[in-house]
Amino acid sequence: CALVFLLAQLSLSNMNAYIYPNYFGNASAMSIANLAGTVIVLVLSTFIVKLSSKIGKKELSVIGSIISASAYIILFILHNVWVWMALMWTATIGLSMFNMVIWAMITDVIDDAEVKTGVRQDGTIYSVYSFARKLGQACSSGISGVLLSIVGYTTATAYDAKVVDGIYNV
């Protein structure tokens, strides 16, 4: 889950460096979007523990996934930079909910493994999770480069209609 999550999240983040200036023609909007995304994460982090205690970690991660998936589906349909940013912030709320809660679930996995096997394997379980995150982080840059190549992105074609549409579709 962590591997796929980071592949998706970081690949999209890498593509933002191309979508704002190339598709929307508004590189400054990327700065506003990134700043607002950071503020969203900081604000959400102040009450995510209470929220997960009330709703449950698994349930909250599902709700966050549904929020972000819904926002991304609508994003694919709508093509306005300000609507895009608002929906990206909505998706950031969902992704952040999932990302913050998944860290708490690691301890649940460790406890569950101990109950099932009778052996406490904190280091092994955490290292597998950490390795999956590192793998996702590493692969996301490569995937972004491959996707840009597939849509035909080069410095010469950076603003061609077919290429910028391909960037948006990615």
PLY file of the C-alpha trace (Angstrom):
ply
format ascii 1.0
element vertex 170
property float x
property float y
property float z
element edge 169
property int vertex1
property int vertex2
end_header
0.00 0.00 0.00
2.81 2.40 0.90
4.61 1.63 -2.33
1.57 2.36 -4.52
0.64 5.39 -2.42
4.05 7.00 -2.81
4.30 6.12 -6.49
1.02 7.91 -7.11
1.53 10.85 -4.77
5.09 11.67 -5.77
4.56 11.05 -9.48
1.69 13.52 -9.42
3.81 15.97 -7.47
6.59 15.63 -10.05
4.10 16.26 -12.86
2.97 19.51 -11.19
6.26 21.06 -12.31
5.02 20.59 -15.88
1.25 21.01 -15.64
1.22 24.48 -14.10
3.66 26.21 -16.48
3.02 24.12 -19.59
-0.70 23.29 -19.52
-2.10 26.16 -17.47
0.61 28.70 -18.36
0.70 29.76 -14.71
3.87 28.74 -12.88
3.10 31.03 -9.92
-0.08 29.03 -9.22
2.17 26.07 -8.39
3.76 28.04 -5.54
0.35 28.94 -4.15
-0.84 25.34 -4.45
2.25 23.95 -2.73
2.04 26.47 0.13
-1.65 25.74 0.67
-0.94 22.00 0.60
1.62 22.41 3.36
-0.83 24.45 5.44
-3.49 21.75 4.95
-1.14 19.06 6.24
-0.14 21.13 9.26
-3.74 21.97 10.18
-4.91 18.39 9.67
-2.08 17.06 11.81
-3.42 19.00 14.81
-6.62 16.95 15.04
-6.04 13.72 13.08
-5.41 11.72 16.28
-8.75 12.74 17.79
-10.49 12.11 14.49
-8.98 8.64 14.13
-9.95 7.83 17.73
-13.56 8.73 16.99
-13.87 7.18 13.53
-11.18 4.50 13.52
-7.88 4.32 11.65
-9.01 1.96 8.90
-12.23 3.88 8.40
-10.43 7.22 8.30
-7.92 5.93 5.76
-10.79 4.71 3.55
-12.57 8.06 3.88
-9.34 9.87 2.95
-8.86 7.59 -0.05
-12.41 8.21 -1.25
-12.01 11.98 -0.84
-8.77 12.06 -2.84
-9.97 9.62 -5.52
-13.16 11.64 -6.03
-11.19 14.88 -6.30
-8.80 13.35 -8.85
-11.64 12.01 -10.98
-13.25 15.46 -11.08
-9.82 17.00 -11.75
-9.46 14.87 -14.84
-12.69 16.32 -16.23
-12.28 20.00 -15.33
-9.54 22.10 -16.90
-9.40 25.42 -15.03
-6.31 26.28 -12.98
-8.23 27.67 -9.98
-10.68 24.75 -9.92
-7.66 22.46 -10.32
-5.99 24.02 -7.27
-9.15 23.77 -5.14
-9.57 20.11 -6.07
-5.87 19.45 -5.47
-6.30 20.86 -1.97
-9.29 18.56 -1.48
-7.21 15.63 -2.70
-4.41 16.73 -0.36
-6.80 16.50 2.59
-7.68 12.92 1.63
-4.10 11.89 0.91
-2.87 13.47 4.14
-5.53 11.71 6.17
-4.42 8.41 4.67
-0.71 9.16 5.02
-0.92 10.21 8.66
-3.11 7.29 9.69
-1.04 4.67 7.88
1.88 5.40 10.21
-0.31 4.56 13.20
-1.42 1.35 11.51
2.16 0.07 11.45
2.04 -0.43 15.21
-1.24 -2.30 14.79
0.42 -4.60 12.26
3.31 -5.19 14.66
0.90 -6.01 17.50
-1.19 -8.29 15.27
1.90 -10.18 14.12
2.92 -10.69 17.74
-0.51 -12.03 18.66
-0.50 -14.43 15.69
3.10 -15.65 15.97
4.00 -15.00 19.59
7.13 -13.15 18.45
7.56 -9.37 18.49
9.02 -8.28 15.13
9.07 -4.49 15.32
12.29 -4.05 13.35
11.41 -6.48 10.59
7.93 -5.12 9.98
8.99 -1.51 10.18
11.99 -2.09 7.89
9.79 -3.75 5.24
7.39 -0.81 5.42
10.23 1.69 5.30
11.81 -0.12 2.34
8.48 -0.03 0.46
8.29 3.73 1.06
11.87 4.24 -0.18
11.16 2.12 -3.24
8.05 4.18 -4.00
10.00 7.40 -3.61
12.77 6.22 -5.90
10.53 4.78 -8.58
8.24 7.82 -8.76
10.92 9.98 -10.38
11.63 7.35 -12.99
7.94 6.87 -13.70
7.46 10.62 -14.17
10.32 10.70 -16.67
8.95 7.70 -18.57
5.45 9.24 -18.67
6.85 12.52 -20.00
8.71 10.59 -22.70
5.55 8.69 -23.64
3.60 11.93 -24.18
6.48 13.26 -26.29
7.82 15.89 -23.94
11.11 17.51 -24.88
12.31 21.08 -24.52
11.31 21.62 -28.15
7.78 20.18 -27.71
7.12 21.48 -24.19
4.20 23.70 -25.28
2.78 21.69 -28.19
-0.95 21.11 -27.79
-0.66 17.33 -28.02
2.14 17.23 -25.43
0.45 19.53 -22.89
-2.78 17.54 -23.26
-0.73 14.41 -22.60
0.78 16.01 -19.50
-2.71 16.86 -18.24
-3.93 13.33 -18.89
-1.01 11.86 -16.94
0 1
1 2
2 3
3 4
4 5
5 6
6 7
7 8
8 9
9 10
10 11
11 12
12 13
13 14
14 15
15 16
16 17
17 18
18 19
19 20
20 21
21 22
22 23
23 24
24 25
25 26
26 27
27 28
28 29
29 30
30 31
31 32
32 33
33 34
34 35
35 36
36 37
37 38
38 39
39 40
40 41
41 42
42 43
43 44
44 45
45 46
46 47
47 48
48 49
49 50
50 51
51 52
52 53
53 54
54 55
55 56
56 57
57 58
58 59
59 60
60 61
61 62
62 63
63 64
64 65
65 66
66 67
67 68
68 69
69 70
70 71
71 72
72 73
73 74
74 75
75 76
76 77
77 78
78 79
79 80
80 81
81 82
82 83
83 84
84 85
85 86
86 87
87 88
88 89
89 90
90 91
91 92
92 93
93 94
94 95
95 96
96 97
97 98
98 99
99 100
100 101
101 102
102 103
103 104
104 105
105 106
106 107
107 108
108 109
109 110
110 111
111 112
112 113
113 114
114 115
115 116
116 117
117 118
118 119
119 120
120 121
121 122
122 123
123 124
124 125
125 126
126 127
127 128
128 129
129 130
130 131
131 132
132 133
133 134
134 135
135 136
136 137
137 138
138 139
139 140
140 141
141 142
142 143
143 144
144 145
145 146
146 147
147 148
148 149
149 150
150 151
151 152
152 153
153 154
154 155
155 156
156 157
157 158
158 159
159 160
160 161
161 162
162 163
163 164
164 165
165 166
166 167
167 168
168 169
